[in-house]
Amino acid sequence: MDQTIVGIIGMGLMGKMYTRKLSAAGWRVHACDTREKYELLKQEFSEYQGVSIFEDGYGVSRSSDYIIYSVEAETIDKVVAEYGRATKKNAIIGGQTSCKAPEIAAFERHLPSDVEIVSCHSLHGPNVDPKDQPLVLIRHRASQQSYDLVQNIMSCFGSKLVHLNAEEHDRITADTQAVTHAAFLSMGTAWRANDQFPWEIARYVGGIENVKCNITLRIYSNKWHVYAGLAILNPSARKQIRQYAESVTDLFKLMLGGHRQELEDRVKTAGKFVFSAAGREGEPLLLSDEVLDRFSLGKVPKGRTPNNHLSLLAMVDCWWKLRIVPYDHMICSTPLFRLWLGVTEYLFRKPALLDEVIKIAIENNTFRSDDLEFTFAARGWSECVSFGDFSSYRDRFEQIQSYFAPRFPEATRVGNEMIKVLLEKT
């Protein structure tokens, strides 16, 4: 390695993951978080060769050649305003937020004109192996030499580099993440409202239900701001979350009213747009029965309770209404999005199963109370996002998080195994 120093401002879970990976690859890393965490971070990284922990971002900014702001999207402007003026002359700056519009605006507003800007975004969580995962690089203001340096630094992750501009990044992440997160946040909210641990209820164990339970718990095991920044600060995300809530509501009303033909026409029209337009006929399914049944948090029952899968029907309806073909963005998709796409595809590309789901939606009331709470939850999250209130988002998230917390370790383990199998197929 040369004498290049990589700076990390913000030592949350992703900041720490980056620090460990970069250090292991031989890069020198200067890192910091808030002052009160200084001693703990020094102790935690005392045995990592080449890692120096600083009290604050001034020291990191003055000494580093490529500086990554790994902070919440909500606070990026404040943090860059504080430390940006101390940036080393001719350094390169980047950020790890999930929404690039406010990040780039903060860089342009507060950084010296000689500073170059190459931002990044690892499209996975801190507990997922970055190898072969998408890593977006955004060359906003940089020479080819500087861009080459950043690519060289990032090569140690073994990720698939995806080159986009900030606008493309925000549109694609909204397409692939915003509604996915909204669906699972709503599931968790509904289960808590009904005082249910779904893996303890036979009708929520096995097959598609395994993916629902695992991903919901995986999302709630993370920090709230991971999802709040994308949802609230990205205008495209707000629109999509609102449409998902409308799709859930519309379909639930058709189910309650017994309007079978209208429900069937709408569901199959949406499915035709998403799956036929993408040319998926004849292609192998992303997820098989064997994979779906393997990863369960509860004991798989011998007989399955049929489900109308409102959350899945609404997802495809939402994509149709917004004219989104999810396969177009697979190169930038997260593991959670690929799992969610896999189960929607599993349902819509099995005609007999889809027909059964539509029949159950009209004739069977087993999931009515669950669907009612799910509809309330989807609308509630949409309203929370539309208000743009981070505090309300956090309170809502953390209340449900505490309810499911005892099962997070097991869900993370099972989820990692599920993602590993999926990645072998995509």
ZIKA-V444561 format. One record per residue. N is the residue number from 1. RES is the residue in one letter. NEAR is the number of other ideal C-beta (glycine too) atoms within 10 Angstrom. Layout:
# ZIKA-V444561
n->{N	N}
res->{RES	RES}
near->{NEAR	NEAR}
This chain:
# ZIKA-V444561
n->{1	2	3	4	5	6	7	8	9	10	11	12	13	14	15	16	17	18	19	20	21	22	23	24	25	26	27	28	29	30	31	32	33	34	35	36	37	38	39	40	41	42	43	44	45	46	47	48	49	50	51	52	53	54	55	56	57	58	59	60	61	62	63	64	65	66	67	68	69	70	71	72	73	74	75	76	77	78	79	80	81	82	83	84	85	86	87	88	89	90	91	92	93	94	95	96	97	98	99	100	101	102	103	104	105	106	107	108	109	110	111	112	113	114	115	116	117	118	119	120	121	122	123	124	125	126	127	128	129	130	131	132	133	134	135	136	137	138	139	140	141	142	143	144	145	146	147	148	149	150	151	152	153	154	155	156	157	158	159	160	161	162	163	164	165	166	167	168	169	170	171	172	173	174	175	176	177	178	179	180	181	182	183	184	185	186	187	188	189	190	191	192	193	194	195	196	197	198	199	200	201	202	203	204	205	206	207	208	209	210	211	212	213	214	215	216	217	218	219	220	221	222	223	224	225	226	227	228	229	230	231	232	233	234	235	236	237	238	239	240	241	242	243	244	245	246	247	248	249	250	251	252	253	254	255	256	257	258	259	260	261	262	263	264	265	266	267	268	269	270	271	272	273	274	275	276	277	278	279	280	281	282	283	284	285	286	287	288	289	290	291	292	293	294	295	296	297	298	299	300	301	302	303	304	305	306	307	308	309	310	311	312	313	314	315	316	317	318	319	320	321	322	323	324	325	326	327	328	329	330	331	332	333	334	335	336	337	338	339	340	341	342	343	344	345	346	347	348	349	350	351	352	353	354	355	356	357	358	359	360	361	362	363	364	365	366	367	368	369	370	371	372	373	374	375	376	377	378	379	380	381	382	383	384	385	386	387	388	389	390	391	392	393	394	395	396	397	398	399	400	401	402	403	404	405	406	407	408	409	410	411	412	413	414	415	416	417	418	419	420	421	422	423	424	425	426}
res->{M	D	Q	T	I	V	G	I	I	G	M	G	L	M	G	K	M	Y	T	R	K	L	S	A	A	G	W	R	V	H	A	C	D	T	R	E	K	Y	E	L	L	K	Q	E	F	S	E	Y	Q	G	V	S	I	F	E	D	G	Y	G	V	S	R	S	S	D	Y	I	I	Y	S	V	E	A	E	T	I	D	K	V	V	A	E	Y	G	R	A	T	K	K	N	A	I	I	G	G	Q	T	S	C	K	A	P	E	I	A	A	F	E	R	H	L	P	S	D	V	E	I	V	S	C	H	S	L	H	G	P	N	V	D	P	K	D	Q	P	L	V	L	I	R	H	R	A	S	Q	Q	S	Y	D	L	V	Q	N	I	M	S	C	F	G	S	K	L	V	H	L	N	A	E	E	H	D	R	I	T	A	D	T	Q	A	V	T	H	A	A	F	L	S	M	G	T	A	W	R	A	N	D	Q	F	P	W	E	I	A	R	Y	V	G	G	I	E	N	V	K	C	N	I	T	L	R	I	Y	S	N	K	W	H	V	Y	A	G	L	A	I	L	N	P	S	A	R	K	Q	I	R	Q	Y	A	E	S	V	T	D	L	F	K	L	M	L	G	G	H	R	Q	E	L	E	D	R	V	K	T	A	G	K	F	V	F	S	A	A	G	R	E	G	E	P	L	L	L	S	D	E	V	L	D	R	F	S	L	G	K	V	P	K	G	R	T	P	N	N	H	L	S	L	L	A	M	V	D	C	W	W	K	L	R	I	V	P	Y	D	H	M	I	C	S	T	P	L	F	R	L	W	L	G	V	T	E	Y	L	F	R	K	P	A	L	L	D	E	V	I	K	I	A	I	E	N	N	T	F	R	S	D	D	L	E	F	T	F	A	A	R	G	W	S	E	C	V	S	F	G	D	F	S	S	Y	R	D	R	F	E	Q	I	Q	S	Y	F	A	P	R	F	P	E	A	T	R	V	G	N	E	M	I	K	V	L	L	E	K	T}
near->{12	10	6	14	19	26	30	28	29	25	24	16	14	21	22	19	20	26	26	15	17	25	19	12	17	11	20	20	25	24	29	25	23	12	10	7	14	16	11	12	21	14	10	15	20	9	7	16	10	18	21	18	25	23	16	16	28	16	18	29	27	16	17	27	19	24	27	30	27	25	26	20	26	19	18	26	18	13	19	27	13	16	23	22	12	15	25	20	8	12	21	27	30	26	29	23	26	26	27	28	17	20	31	23	14	23	24	13	11	20	22	14	6	10	20	21	20	24	28	24	24	21	26	21	23	17	15	21	15	20	10	14	20	22	21	23	20	25	18	17	18	21	13	8	8	19	16	11	19	23	15	13	22	25	12	17	21	14	21	15	14	17	11	20	13	18	13	15	26	24	16	21	26	25	23	24	26	24	27	25	24	29	27	23	26	27	26	23	24	25	25	19	17	14	7	16	17	22	22	12	17	16	15	24	21	20	19	21	26	25	24	24	29	27	26	23	27	24	25	26	18	17	17	18	21	20	25	27	24	23	29	23	23	26	13	19	27	18	14	26	30	20	22	29	26	17	25	28	16	17	23	21	12	22	25	15	11	11	14	15	10	12	21	17	12	18	25	16	13	22	22	13	18	24	21	12	13	15	10	16	8	5	12	8	16	20	24	14	11	8	20	20	14	14	19	18	20	17	10	14	12	6	7	14	16	17	24	25	23	21	26	24	28	29	27	25	24	24	25	21	16	16	8	19	15	23	16	13	19	15	12	22	25	21	24	25	22	20	25	26	25	22	24	25	23	21	21	24	17	13	10	7	16	19	13	15	20	21	14	18	26	17	12	14	10	13	20	13	13	23	23	15	20	24	23	17	25	29	17	18	25	23	14	21	27	15	11	13	15	20	9	14	23	16	12	19	24	14	11	22	20	11	17	20	13	9	18	16	11	13	22	18	13	21	28	17	13	23	25	12	15	19	15	9	13	14}
